Amino acid sequence: MRIIGGKLKGIRLNAPASLPVRPTTDMAKEALFNILYNTYDFDSCKALDLFCGTGNISIEFASRGISHVTSVDKHSGCIYWVKSVVDKYKLTEIELQKADVFKFLEQHTKSYQIIFADPPYDLPTIPLIPQLVAKNKLLTENGVLVVEHPSLLKLNDQPGYSETRRYGNSSFSFFNYTP
């Protein structure tokens, strides 16, 4: 895993092979951050990283100067690994939450400009993510939810859907909600 931009640009992080993760590829991550970085002022943004895994996306956000990112995962090993990186690089803008993402979305009340979700591809409840974000009004005005999913899965019938961008076997579906 390589950090693509910002103050940690070029740093390689080698997460333990024992973690149950499938990190976003560098190519897909670079494309995603080109979109987000040219749309949002990271200095004043708050982001939510769901199923954070290795922290790949959260660390990239922090490296690029985002003001705050909440990273959520239920796996203790993932949280421990991300915490070690946060501590090593003094990434105080990252707040870790060990929690089941769906329970977190049901109970959480804060809103964010950017929400990124990278659930396990075999998870049958992926379509619930945009539904819960919309239902609980977790996006600010002009905010965006990005769900990474297998390209064979179509999410275009979910609330707030705007577009899907495909990167090989992975796709990013974008959702916007107007109040």
N, C-alpha and C positions, 0 to 999 in steps of 0.2 A: 504494500500500500504506500503510495507516494502522495505527498502534499503538493498540489499543483500551483497554488498561488499564495501571495501574502507573506507575512513575516517568517513562516516556516517552510516556504517554497523549497522544494527539492529534497526535503527530509523524507527518508524511507522509514516506515514503521512496520516491524514484523510481529504481528499478533501471533499468539500461540496457536498452533495447528489444532489444538483440542477444542477451540471455540466453535459452536454450532452456527457458523456464519457463511455468507456468500457476499463478500464485499462488492460494492459497485465498482465496475471497471474504471480505470483511469480515463479511457476515451469517453465513456458515458458521463462520468463525473465532470470532466472538463467541459463537455457540451452543456450540461445542466448549469454549471456555475457561470458560463458565458451568458446564459439567458438570465439567471437571477441577478448577477452582479451588474448587468446593464439595465436592470429594471428597478432595483431597490437600492437605497442608500444604506449599506450595511452598518454604518456607524450608529444609525438610529433604529435598527431593526431588532426584533426579537424573533427567534426561530424555535421550532419544536422538531426534534429528530426522534421519530418513533421507530422502534426496533433498531436501536442505534448500533447494535453489534460491536464491531471493532472501533466505533467512534469515527470512522472514516469521514463521514459527512460533517459531523459536529466539529471535528478538529479542523476541517477545511473552512468551515464557517468562522471559527475562532481565528484561524490564521489570517483570514481576509478582513478581520476587524469588526465582525458582528458584535453588537452590544451585549447580547445575552442569548444563550441557546440552552434549552432544556432537553436533555438526552434521556430517553426512556427505553429500558430493556428489562426483561424479567430474569435473564440468565445472570447469575452471580459472577461467573467467570468473565462475562463481557463487561459488567460494571467494574469489576476489579481491574481489568486491563485498561479500560478508558480512564479510570481514576489514576492509574500509574502514569499514563501519558499526560493527563491534566496536571498532576503534581510535578512531573519532570520539566514540563515547558511552562509552568505557571499560567495555565489557561483558566484564569479566574472567571471568565465569561461563561464557562460550561458548568451547568448544574445537573448532576446525575440523579435520576430517579429509578430505583429498582421497583418495577411494577409490571403487571399485565397491561399491555397497551389498551385493550378494549375496556377494562375496568377504569383505567386512567382517563380515557376519553369520556366515559360516562360521568365521571365525578369531577373532572377538571373544569375550572371556570375562567382561567386566564385566556386571553386571545393573543394571536401571533400574526405577524406579517407573512411569515413563511413557515409552512408545515411540510416536512418531508417524511414519508413513510416507506420503508423498505422491508416489508414483511417476508417471512419465508414463502417461497414461491408455491409450495404445496398447501398453504393455508387456505381452506375453503371460505373463510370469512373476510377475504380481502375487500369485497364490495361493501362491507359494513363501515370501512374506514371513512370514505367520503360522506356516508349517511350520518355517522356520529359527529363528524366535524361540522356538518351543516346543522344538524339538530341542536347541537350545544353551542353554536355560534362561536367557534374557537378561532375563526379568522377575523382579522381586522378588515375594515373597508379597504378595498384594493389588494387584499392579501391573496396568497396562492397556496393551495395544497398540491403537492406533487407526490404521486404514488408510483413507486417503481414496482413493476410486475412482469410476469412472463408475457412475451409478445402475443401468445395465443389467447390470453385472457383479454376480453373486451370490457371496458368500464364506461363506455359512452352513454349508457342508460342511467348513470348515477347522477344525483343532484349536483348542479354546478359544473358539470363537465364542459371543458372548452376545447381541448385538443390532446392528441397522443403523439409522441415522438418516439420512433423506434430506433434502437441501437442493437442490432443483431437479435439475440434471443431475449433481450430485455427492452422494456418500453417504459417511458415516463408518461403518465396521464396527468394532465393539469386540470385543476378545479378552481373556480372563482365563485364567490357567493356575494350577492348584493343584499344589503340589509333591507 
